[in-house]
Amino acid sequence: MTSLNVYSVLAVLFLTCGVVMATMENDQIIKENNCETKLGLPCVLEAFTSIFSTGSISNKCCGELVVLGKVCHSALVKRTLENPVFNDLNPTTIIAKSIQTWNNCLALIDSPSPSP
């Protein structure tokens, strides 16, 4: 239960403008594209854990992530990395996991459904 609370707090940080250290570029992208309103909280948690921890993302949330768009996805990940809470994470590893999550979701969404 504690880990769920921790992930909830981290997800809120991921979504809100409370990250003072965010660059203007990422903030501007996020604001102009309404990035923070396009992904439901359950999918934010799944995406967050698949990128910043060890978790997976469901087909449903992959669909929401692809609808969110790569520009928003990248800007939100970069802004999260700028938060001092995440100083101990390796940005190169996180960016690689972010790209992997994006590519996996895109392939999943673009793949044709099996015939009955």
Salt bridges, closest charged atoms under 4 A:
ASP27 OD1 - ARG79 NH1 3.41
GLU36 OE2 - ARG79 NH2 2.61
GLU64 OE2 - LYS60 NZ 2.81
